[in-house]
């Protein structure tokens, strides 16, 4: 497939300026556990994450099964999870503003505790 020349102009401008247009784009990534992971009910489980809150975000809230479990201030880090009952669970990190309102940037993973 051939890319039209006009589509390459923004990429050329980015590379000439040495800056990325997407540098301020907000994101939330759960690095561990992965989606579908099996966690040991007897182990001290954790979540590893990385976020860029972007211009509208301030910090992160961690949710376990739609219940707020922690407020996280570090943009890259790890957080010890409370003991979870055996069975399926959903872990989410959500970027929120200073008023603790989610801005729509989040990632969730489903895990099974055995």
N, CA, C and O atoms as a MOPAC input file, in Angstrom:
PM7 MOZYME 1SCF
protein

 N      0.83900 1    -1.17100 1     0.00000 1
 C      0.00000 1     0.00000 1     0.00000 1
 C      0.88800 1     1.24000 1     0.00000 1
 O      1.85900 1     1.31600 1     0.75400 1
 N      0.56100 1     2.18600 1    -0.82700 1
 C      1.34400 1     3.40700 1    -0.95300 1
 C      0.70200 1     4.51900 1    -0.13500 1
 O     -0.51000 1     4.72200 1    -0.19700 1
 N      1.52200 1     5.24300 1     0.63800 1
 C      1.03400 1     6.34200 1     1.47000 1
 C      1.14700 1     7.63700 1     0.66700 1
 O      2.21500 1     7.93800 1     0.13400 1
 N      0.05100 1     8.41200 1     0.57200 1
 C      0.11000 1     9.67200 1    -0.15800 1
 C      1.08300 1    10.64900 1     0.50000 1
 O      1.22100 1    10.65400 1     1.72300 1
 N      1.75100 1    11.46600 1    -0.29500 1
 C      2.76200 1    12.39800 1     0.20900 1
 C      2.19500 1    13.36000 1     1.24000 1
 O      2.86800 1    13.68300 1     2.21800 1
 N      0.95600 1    13.82700 1     1.03200 1
 C      0.38400 1    14.78200 1     1.98400 1
 C      0.21800 1    14.17600 1     3.37600 1
 O      0.20100 1    14.91200 1     4.36300 1
 N      0.09600 1    12.86500 1     3.47600 1
 C     -0.04100 1    12.20100 1     4.77500 1
 C      1.28000 1    12.17400 1     5.52900 1
 O      1.28600 1    12.01800 1     6.75000 1
 N      2.39200 1    12.32200 1     4.83000 1
 C      3.70700 1    12.27900 1     5.47500 1
 C      4.15200 1    13.64200 1     6.00200 1
 O      5.09400 1    13.70800 1     6.79200 1
 N      3.50500 1    14.72100 1     5.59000 1
 C      3.92200 1    16.07000 1     6.00300 1
 C      3.90400 1    16.22900 1     7.52300 1
 O      4.88200 1    16.73500 1     8.07200 1
 N      2.83700 1    15.82000 1     8.24200 1
 C      2.88700 1    15.96100 1     9.70800 1
 C      4.05400 1    15.19400 1    10.33400 1
 O      4.67600 1    15.68000 1    11.27900 1
 N      4.35200 1    14.00700 1     9.81900 1
 C      5.46300 1    13.23200 1    10.36700 1
 C      6.79000 1    13.92500 1    10.10000 1
 O      7.67400 1    13.91900 1    10.95700 1
 N      6.94000 1    14.51800 1     8.93000 1
 C      8.14900 1    15.25600 1     8.59500 1
 C      8.31400 1    16.44900 1     9.52700 1
 O      9.41200 1    16.70600 1    10.02100 1
 N      7.22500 1    17.17800 1     9.76800 1
 C      7.28700 1    18.33900 1    10.66500 1
 C      7.65500 1    17.92100 1    12.08400 1
 O      8.41600 1    18.61200 1    12.76100 1
 N      7.12500 1    16.81200 1    12.52600 1
 C      7.44400 1    16.30900 1    13.86300 1
 C      8.92200 1    15.96700 1    13.94300 1
 O      9.59900 1    16.33800 1    14.90300 1
 N      9.42100 1    15.26700 1    12.94600 1
 C     10.81500 1    14.84600 1    13.00700 1
 C     11.75400 1    16.03700 1    12.87400 1
 O     12.82900 1    16.02400 1    13.47500 1
 N     11.39400 1    17.06600 1    12.11200 1
 C     12.23300 1    18.25400 1    11.98800 1
 C     12.25300 1    19.07200 1    13.27200 1
 O     13.27200 1    19.66900 1    13.61800 1
 N     11.12400 1    19.10000 1    13.97800 1
 C     11.05900 1    19.89800 1    15.20600 1
 C     11.71100 1    19.17000 1    16.37600 1
 O     12.06300 1    19.79700 1    17.37500 1
 N     11.87600 1    17.84400 1    16.26200 1
 C     12.46300 1    17.07000 1    17.34800 1
 C     11.49700 1    16.83900 1    18.49400 1
 O     11.88900 1    16.34600 1    19.55200 1
 N     10.24600 1    17.19000 1    18.29000 1
 C      9.24500 1    17.01500 1    19.33400 1
 C      8.12600 1    16.13500 1    18.82000 1
 O      7.91000 1    16.01700 1    17.61400 1
 N      7.43300 1    15.53400 1    19.73200 1
 C      6.30600 1    14.70100 1    19.36400 1
 C      5.00400 1    15.41500 1    19.67900 1
 O      4.84100 1    15.99000 1    20.75600 1
 N      4.09000 1    15.37300 1    18.74000 1
 C      2.77100 1    15.96100 1    18.95800 1
 C      2.05600 1    15.22400 1    20.08600 1
 O      1.23500 1    15.80000 1    20.79900 1
 N      2.38300 1    13.94200 1    20.23500 1
 C      1.67700 1    13.11600 1    21.20800 1
 C      2.31000 1    13.14000 1    22.59200 1
 O      1.88900 1    12.36800 1    23.45400 1
 N      3.29600 1    13.98500 1    22.84400 1
 C      3.99900 1    14.00400 1    24.12500 1
 C      3.05600 1    14.29700 1    25.29000 1
 O      3.26500 1    13.79200 1    26.39300 1
 N      2.02300 1    15.10400 1    25.06200 1
 C      1.10400 1    15.46200 1    26.14100 1
 C     -0.16900 1    14.63700 1    26.13100 1
 O     -1.08600 1    14.90800 1    26.90700 1
 N     -0.24100 1    13.63200 1    25.26300 1
 C     -1.43400 1    12.81000 1    25.19700 1
 C     -1.50400 1    11.90200 1    26.42200 1
 O     -0.55900 1    11.17400 1    26.72400 1
 N     -2.62200 1    11.95500 1    27.11200 1
 C     -2.79600 1    11.16900 1    28.33200 1
 C     -2.94400 1     9.68600 1    28.00600 1
 O     -3.52200 1     9.31600 1    26.98500 1
 N     -2.40900 1     8.84200 1    28.89400 1
 C     -2.59200 1     7.40100 1    28.76200 1
 C     -2.48700 1     6.76400 1    30.12800 1
 O     -1.95000 1     7.35300 1    31.06600 1
 N     -3.00600 1     5.55600 1    30.23000 1
 C     -2.91400 1     4.74200 1    31.44000 1
 C     -2.58100 1     3.32700 1    31.00100 1
 O     -3.25800 1     2.76300 1    30.14100 1
 N     -1.53600 1     2.75100 1    31.59200 1
 C     -1.12200 1     1.39200 1    31.23200 1
 C     -0.90600 1     0.55900 1    32.48800 1
 O     -0.20000 1     0.96600 1    33.41000 1
 N     -1.52000 1    -0.59900 1    32.50300 1
 C     -1.24600 1    -1.57600 1    33.54700 1
 C     -0.18400 1    -2.49600 1    32.97900 1
 O     -0.41200 1    -3.19700 1    31.99300 1
 N      0.98000 1    -2.48500 1    33.61500 1
 C      2.09200 1    -3.29400 1    33.12500 1
 C      2.06000 1    -4.70700 1    33.70000 1
 O      2.52900 1    -5.65300 1    33.06800 1
 N      1.50600 1    -4.84300 1    34.90000 1
 C      1.35800 1    -6.14200 1    35.55300 1
 C      0.20900 1    -6.03900 1    36.53900 1
 O      0.13100 1    -5.03700 1    37.25100 1
 N     -0.66500 1    -6.98800 1    36.62100 1
 C     -0.74500 1    -8.22700 1    35.86100 1
 C     -1.35700 1    -7.97600 1    34.47600 1
 O     -1.98400 1    -6.94600 1    34.23100 1
 N     -1.16000 1    -8.92200 1    33.60800 1
 C     -1.72200 1    -8.81300 1    32.26800 1
 C     -3.17600 1    -9.27400 1    32.28300 1
 O     -3.62000 1    -9.95000 1    33.21000 1
 N     -3.89700 1    -8.89900 1    31.24900 1
 C     -5.29100 1    -9.30600 1    31.12300 1
 C     -5.35400 1   -10.83500 1    31.05800 1
 O     -4.63600 1   -11.45500 1    30.27400 1
 N     -6.21300 1   -11.43600 1    31.88100 1
 C     -6.36100 1   -12.88700 1    31.91200 1
 C     -5.41200 1   -13.59900 1    32.86000 1
 O     -5.42700 1   -14.82600 1    32.94800 1
 N     -4.57700 1   -12.83200 1    33.57900 1
 C     -3.59800 1   -13.44100 1    34.48600 1
 C     -4.29400 1   -14.17500 1    35.63400 1
 O     -5.40800 1   -13.84300 1    36.04000 1
 N     -3.58100 1   -15.19200 1    36.13800 1
 C     -4.03900 1   -15.91800 1    37.32300 1
 C     -3.15900 1   -15.48700 1    38.48700 1
 O     -1.93200 1   -15.56000 1    38.41300 1
 N     -3.79800 1   -15.03600 1    39.56400 1
 C     -3.08000 1   -14.58500 1    40.75500 1
 C     -3.29200 1   -15.57900 1    41.87900 1
 O     -4.35400 1   -16.19200 1    41.99000 1
 N     -2.29100 1   -15.73400 1    42.69900 1
 C     -2.32400 1   -16.65700 1    43.83100 1
 C     -3.01500 1   -15.98100 1    45.01400 1
 O     -2.59200 1   -14.91200 1    45.45200 1
 N     -4.06200 1   -16.59300 1    45.52400 1
 C     -4.81300 1   -16.03100 1    46.65100 1
 C     -3.94800 1   -15.91100 1    47.90700 1
 O     -4.22600 1   -15.07900 1    48.77000 1
 N     -2.90800 1   -16.73100 1    48.01500 1
 C     -2.05900 1   -16.71600 1    49.21000 1
 C     -0.85100 1   -15.77900 1    49.05300 1
 O     -0.11500 1   -15.56500 1    50.01600 1
 N     -0.64200 1   -15.22900 1    47.87600 1
 C      0.52400 1   -14.35800 1    47.63400 1
 C      0.15700 1   -12.89700 1    47.86600 1
 O     -1.01600 1   -12.52400 1    47.88900 1
 N      1.20100 1   -12.07900 1    48.03800 1
 C      1.00200 1   -10.63200 1    48.10800 1
 C      1.05300 1   -10.10900 1    46.67900 1
 O      2.12900 1    -9.91300 1    46.11300 1
 N     -0.11100 1    -9.88900 1    46.11200 1
 C     -0.20300 1    -9.47400 1    44.72400 1
 C     -0.05900 1    -7.96200 1    44.60500 1
 O     -0.32100 1    -7.21800 1    45.55000 1
 N      0.36600 1    -7.52500 1    43.41800 1
 C      0.58100 1    -6.10400 1    43.19300 1
 C      0.09000 1    -5.73400 1    41.80500 1
 O     -0.18500 1    -6.59700 1    40.97200 1
 N     -0.01300 1    -4.44000 1    41.57800 1
 C     -0.28800 1    -3.91200 1    40.25600 1
 C      0.84000 1    -2.94100 1    39.92800 1
 O      1.18200 1    -2.08200 1    40.74000 1
 N      1.41800 1    -3.08000 1    38.73400 1
 C      2.44200 1    -2.16200 1    38.24200 1
 C      1.79200 1    -1.33200 1    37.14400 1
 O      1.07400 1    -1.86700 1    36.30000 1
 N      2.03700 1    -0.04400 1    37.15400 1
 C      1.35100 1     0.83700 1    36.22600 1
 C      2.26700 1     1.96600 1    35.75700 1
 O      3.31800 1     2.22900 1    36.34100 1
 N      1.83400 1     2.61800 1    34.69100 1
 C      2.50400 1     3.80400 1    34.16800 1
 C      1.42000 1     4.68000 1    33.55500 1
 O      0.58300 1     4.19300 1    32.79500 1
 N      1.43100 1     5.96800 1    33.88200 1
 C      0.43100 1     6.88000 1    33.32100 1
 C      1.07100 1     8.20100 1    32.92000 1
 O      2.10800 1     8.60300 1    33.44800 1
 N      0.43200 1     8.84800 1    31.98900 1
 C      0.68800 1    10.24900 1    31.68400 1
 C     -0.67800 1    10.90000 1    31.82200 1
 O     -1.56100 1    10.64500 1    31.00300 1
 N     -0.87800 1    11.74000 1    32.84700 1
 C     -2.20300 1    12.30700 1    33.07400 1
 C     -2.61500 1    13.33800 1    32.03500 1
 O     -3.78600 1    13.71400 1    31.97400 1
 N     -1.67500 1    13.80500 1    31.21400 1
 C     -2.00300 1    14.81300 1    30.21500 1
 C     -2.36000 1    16.12700 1    30.87300 1
 O     -2.24600 1    16.25800 1    32.09100 1
 N     -2.78400 1    17.08700 1    30.10200 1
 C     -3.06900 1    18.41300 1    30.65800 1
 C     -4.32600 1    18.46800 1    31.52700 1
 O     -4.45700 1    19.37100 1    32.35300 1
 N     -5.25200 1    17.52000 1    31.35700 1
 C     -6.50500 1    17.55900 1    32.13200 1
 C     -6.46800 1    16.70000 1    33.38700 1
 O     -7.31100 1    16.86800 1    34.26900 1
 N     -5.50700 1    15.77800 1    33.48800 1
 C     -5.46300 1    14.85600 1    34.61500 1
 C     -4.52200 1    15.32700 1    35.71000 1
 O     -3.70900 1    16.22700 1    35.50100 1
 N     -4.64100 1    14.70400 1    36.88700 1
 C     -3.79800 1    15.07700 1    38.02400 1
 C     -3.14500 1    13.86500 1    38.68600 1
 O     -1.94600 1    13.88100 1    38.96700 1
 N     -3.92600 1    12.81900 1    38.93400 1
 C     -3.40600 1    11.62900 1    39.60200 1
 C     -4.25100 1    10.42900 1    39.19600 1
 O     -5.07600 1    10.53000 1    38.28900 1
 N     -4.04900 1     9.28400 1    39.86800 1
 C     -4.69000 1     8.03400 1    39.46400 1
 C     -5.48900 1     7.44500 1    40.61800 1
 O     -5.08500 1     7.53400 1    41.77700 1
 N     -6.61200 1     6.85000 1    40.29000 1
 C     -7.36600 1     6.04900 1    41.25400 1
 C     -7.31800 1     4.59600 1    40.78700 1
 O     -7.44600 1     4.30500 1    39.59800 1
 N     -7.13200 1     3.69800 1    41.73800 1
 C     -7.14900 1     2.26600 1    41.47800 1
 C     -8.49900 1     1.71700 1    41.92400 1
 O     -8.97100 1     2.00800 1    43.02300 1
 N     -9.10600 1     0.92500 1    41.05900 1
 C    -10.38900 1     0.29600 1    41.36400 1
 C    -10.24400 1    -1.21600 1    41.27400 1
 O     -9.60600 1    -1.73900 1    40.36000 1
 N    -10.84200 1    -1.90800 1    42.23200 1
 C    -10.94000 1    -3.36200 1    42.19900 1
 C    -12.42700 1    -3.67500 1    42.19300 1
 O    -13.14300 1    -3.35100 1    43.14000 1
 N    -12.87700 1    -4.29800 1    41.13500 1
 C    -14.29900 1    -4.64400 1    40.98300 1
 C    -15.20700 1    -3.42600 1    41.17900 1
 O    -16.20400 1    -3.48600 1    41.90000 1
 N    -14.84400 1    -2.32700 1    40.52700 1
 C    -15.61800 1    -1.07000 1    40.54400 1
 C    -15.67000 1    -0.37800 1    41.90100 1
 O    -16.49500 1     0.51300 1    42.10200 1
 N    -14.80900 1    -0.76700 1    42.83000 1
 C    -14.72400 1    -0.09800 1    44.13400 1
 C    -13.35400 1     0.55300 1    44.24700 1
 O    -12.33300 1    -0.08900 1    43.99900 1
 N    -13.33400 1     1.82000 1    44.62000 1
 C    -12.05300 1     2.51300 1    44.75200 1
 C    -11.20800 1     1.83100 1    45.81500 1
 O    -11.65400 1     1.62900 1    46.94500 1
 N     -9.97100 1     1.47500 1    45.43700 1
 C     -9.08400 1     0.76000 1    46.35000 1
 C     -7.90300 1     1.61200 1    46.79700 1
 O     -7.33500 1     1.36700 1    47.86200 1
 N     -7.52100 1     2.61700 1    45.99500 1
 C     -6.36700 1     3.44300 1    46.36200 1
 C     -6.31800 1     4.69500 1    45.49600 1
 O     -6.83700 1     4.73100 1    44.38000 1
 N     -5.68000 1     5.71500 1    46.04800 1
 C     -5.34200 1     6.92400 1    45.31200 1
 C     -3.83300 1     6.88300 1    45.12200 1
 O     -3.07700 1     6.80900 1    46.09100 1
 N     -3.40100 1     6.93300 1    43.86800 1
 C     -1.98200 1     6.81400 1    43.54800 1
 C     -1.47600 1     8.14200 1    42.99800 1
 O     -2.07400 1     8.71100 1    42.08400 1
 N     -0.38100 1     8.63000 1    43.55400 1
 C      0.16700 1     9.92400 1    43.13100 1
 C      1.37200 1     9.79300 1    42.21000 1
 O      1.67900 1    10.72000 1    41.46000 1
 N      2.06500 1     8.64300 1    42.25700 1
 C      3.21900 1     8.45300 1    41.36900 1
 C      2.71900 1     8.09400 1    39.97400 1
 O      1.73900 1     7.36400 1    39.82300 1
 N      3.39900 1     8.61300 1    38.95800 1
 C      2.98900 1     8.34900 1    37.58700 1
 C      3.48600 1     6.99600 1    37.08600 1
 O      2.90900 1     6.42600 1    36.16000 1
 N      4.53400 1     6.48900 1    37.68500 1
 C      5.04500 1     5.15900 1    37.39200 1
 C      5.26500 1     4.49700 1    38.73400 1
 O      5.95500 1     5.04000 1    39.59600 1
 N      4.68100 1     3.32700 1    38.91100 1
 C      4.87200 1     2.70100 1    40.20900 1
 C      4.24400 1     1.32900 1    40.31900 1
 O      3.81900 1     0.71700 1    39.34000 1
 N      4.20600 1     0.88000 1    41.55500 1
 C      3.67000 1    -0.41500 1    41.90800 1
 C      2.85600 1    -0.22700 1    43.18300 1
 O      3.22000 1     0.56600 1    44.05100 1
 N      1.76600 1    -0.95300 1    43.28700 1
 C      0.92100 1    -0.85000 1    44.47900 1
 C      0.51900 1    -2.24600 1    44.93000 1
 O      0.06700 1    -3.06700 1    44.13300 1
 N      0.69300 1    -2.49800 1    46.22100 1
 C      0.30700 1    -3.77600 1    46.82400 1
 C     -1.21300 1    -3.86300 1    46.88300 1
 O     -1.87000 1    -2.95600 1    47.39400 1
 N     -1.76700 1    -4.93900 1    46.36600 1
 C     -3.21700 1    -5.13700 1    46.38200 1
 C     -3.64600 1    -5.79900 1    47.68300 1
 O     -2.93100 1    -6.63700 1    48.23000 1
 N     -4.81400 1    -5.41600 1    48.16800 1
 C     -5.38200 1    -6.10200 1    49.32100 1
 C     -5.73800 1    -7.52900 1    48.90200 1
 O     -5.88200 1    -7.81900 1    47.71400 1
 N     -5.87500 1    -8.40400 1    49.87800 1
 C     -6.24900 1    -9.79200 1    49.60900 1
 C     -7.58800 1    -9.81600 1    48.88600 1
 O     -8.53200 1    -9.12700 1    49.27200 1
 N     -7.65100 1   -10.61300 1    47.83800 1
 C     -8.89000 1   -10.75400 1    47.07100 1
 C     -9.39200 1   -12.18300 1    47.20300 1
 O     -8.60900 1   -13.13200 1    47.25200 1
 N    -10.69800 1   -12.31700 1    47.25900 1
 C    -11.31000 1   -13.64700 1    47.33500 1
 C    -11.06600 1   -14.39800 1    46.03300 1
 O    -10.93600 1   -13.77900 1    44.97700 1
 N    -11.00200 1   -15.72400 1    46.09500 1
 C    -10.86600 1   -16.49500 1    44.86200 1
 C    -11.99600 1   -16.17700 1    43.88000 1
 O    -13.13700 1   -15.92500 1    44.26900 1
 N    -11.63800 1   -16.19700 1    42.60300 1
 C    -12.62600 1   -15.92000 1    41.55900 1
 C    -12.17100 1   -14.80600 1    40.63900 1
 O    -11.05300 1   -14.30800 1    40.76900 1
 N    -13.03400 1   -14.40900 1    39.70200 1
 C    -12.67800 1   -13.36700 1    38.74700 1
 C    -12.76200 1   -11.96800 1    39.37400 1
 O    -13.62500 1   -11.69300 1    40.20700 1
 N    -11.86100 1   -11.11400 1    38.95900 1
 C    -11.83100 1    -9.72400 1    39.44100 1
 C    -11.40600 1    -8.80800 1    38.29600 1
 O    -10.74800 1    -9.23900 1    37.35000 1
 N    -11.79200 1    -7.54100 1    38.40000 1
 C    -11.38900 1    -6.53000 1    37.43000 1
 C    -10.58300 1    -5.46600 1    38.15600 1
 O    -11.02700 1    -4.91800 1    39.16500 1
 N     -9.39000 1    -5.17600 1    37.63500 1
 C     -8.51400 1    -4.12900 1    38.17700 1
 C     -8.46700 1    -2.99700 1    37.16400 1
 O     -8.23100 1    -3.23000 1    35.97900 1
 N     -8.69000 1    -1.76600 1    37.62700 1
 C     -8.66900 1    -0.60800 1    36.73700 1
 C     -7.85500 1     0.51700 1    37.35400 1
 O     -7.89400 1     0.74000 1    38.56400 1
 N     -7.11600 1     1.22400 1    36.50500 1
 C     -6.52700 1     2.48700 1    36.91300 1
 C     -7.18500 1     3.56100 1    36.06000 1
 O     -7.33800 1     3.40800 1    34.84800 1
 N     -7.57100 1     4.65100 1    36.71700 1
 C     -8.26200 1     5.73700 1    36.02400 1
 C     -7.56300 1     7.05200 1    36.35500 1
 O     -7.30200 1     7.35500 1    37.51900 1
 N     -7.26700 1     7.82000 1    35.32100 1
 C     -6.70200 1     9.15000 1    35.52600 1
 C     -7.85100 1    10.06800 1    35.92000 1
 O     -8.90200 1    10.08700 1    35.27900 1
 N     -7.62800 1    10.83300 1    36.99400 1
 C     -8.65500 1    11.75100 1    37.49300 1
 C     -8.07400 1    13.15800 1    37.57700 1
 O     -6.85700 1    13.34600 1    37.55800 1
 N     -8.97100 1    14.14600 1    37.67000 1
 C     -8.50900 1    15.52900 1    37.83100 1
 C     -8.36400 1    15.85200 1    39.31700 1
 O     -8.52700 1    14.97100 1    40.16100 1
 N     -8.06100 1    17.09500 1    39.63800 1
 C     -7.85000 1    17.47700 1    41.04800 1
 C     -9.10000 1    17.30100 1    41.89700 1
 O     -9.00600 1    17.16900 1    43.11800 1
 N    -10.27100 1    17.29700 1    41.26300 1
 C    -11.53700 1    17.08600 1    41.98100 1
 C    -11.87100 1    15.59600 1    42.08500 1
 O    -12.96600 1    15.24000 1    42.52100 1
 N    -10.93400 1    14.71600 1    41.68800 1
 C    -11.08600 1    13.26000 1    41.73700 1
 C    -12.13200 1    12.73300 1    40.76000 1
 O    -12.70000 1    11.66300 1    40.97600 1
 N    -12.38700 1    13.47700 1    39.68900 1
 C    -13.34000 1    13.07100 1    38.66400 1
 C    -12.57100 1    12.41400 1    37.51400 1
 O    -11.64400 1    13.02000 1    36.97600 1
 N    -12.93700 1    11.18600 1    37.12800 1
 C    -12.25400 1    10.54000 1    36.00900 1
 C    -12.38300 1    11.36900 1    34.73000 1
 O    -13.44000 1    11.93200 1    34.44400 1
 N    -11.28000 1    11.43400 1    33.96400 1
 C    -11.28000 1    12.21900 1    32.72700 1
 C    -11.47200 1    11.33500 1    31.49800 1
 O    -11.42200 1    11.82900 1    30.37100 1
 N    -11.68900 1    10.04100 1    31.69900 1
 C    -11.93300 1     9.13800 1    30.58100 1
 C    -10.70300 1     8.37700 1    30.11400 1
 O    -10.77700 1     7.63500 1    29.13400 1
 N     -9.57200 1     8.54500 1    30.79600 1
 C     -8.35600 1     7.82600 1    30.45500 1
 C     -8.17000 1     6.72700 1    31.48000 1
 O     -7.98500 1     6.99800 1    32.66700 1
 N     -8.22000 1     5.48600 1    31.02200 1
 C     -8.14900 1     4.37000 1    31.96700 1
 C     -7.71400 1     3.10300 1    31.25800 1
 O     -7.72000 1     3.02000 1    30.02900 1
 N     -7.33900 1     2.12800 1    32.05300 1
 C     -7.11500 1     0.77300 1    31.54000 1
 C     -7.56500 1    -0.19900 1    32.61300 1
 O     -7.35300 1     0.02100 1    33.80600 1
 N     -8.18700 1    -1.27400 1    32.16800 1
 C     -8.64600 1    -2.33100 1    33.05700 1
 C     -8.11300 1    -3.67500 1    32.57800 1
 O     -7.90700 1    -3.89000 1    31.38400 1
 N     -7.89400 1    -4.57200 1    33.53100 1
 C     -7.55300 1    -5.96100 1    33.21500 1
 C     -8.42400 1    -6.86900 1    34.05900 1
 O     -8.80000 1    -6.53900 1    35.18400 1
 N     -8.73200 1    -8.01600 1    33.49100 1
 C     -9.47300 1    -9.03700 1    34.23100 1
 C     -8.48000 1   -10.08900 1    34.67200 1
 O     -7.64900 1   -10.55000 1    33.88900 1
 N     -8.57700 1   -10.46500 1    35.94400 1
 C     -7.69400 1   -11.48900 1    36.51400 1
 C     -8.54600 1   -12.53500 1    37.22500 1
 O     -9.71900 1   -12.30600 1    37.52100 1
 N     -7.94000 1   -13.67800 1    37.49000 1
 C     -8.60100 1   -14.72700 1    38.25300 1
 C     -7.71200 1   -15.04600 1    39.44700 1
 O     -6.53300 1   -15.36300 1    39.28700 1
 N     -8.27700 1   -14.96000 1    40.62700 1
 C     -7.54800 1   -15.30100 1    41.84800 1
 C     -7.87800 1   -16.74300 1    42.18100 1
 O     -9.04200 1   -17.13300 1    42.26700 1
 N     -6.80300 1   -17.53800 1    42.36800 1
 C     -7.00400 1   -18.97000 1    42.67100 1
 C     -6.39100 1   -19.29900 1    44.01600 1
 O     -6.45000 1   -20.44600 1    44.45800 1

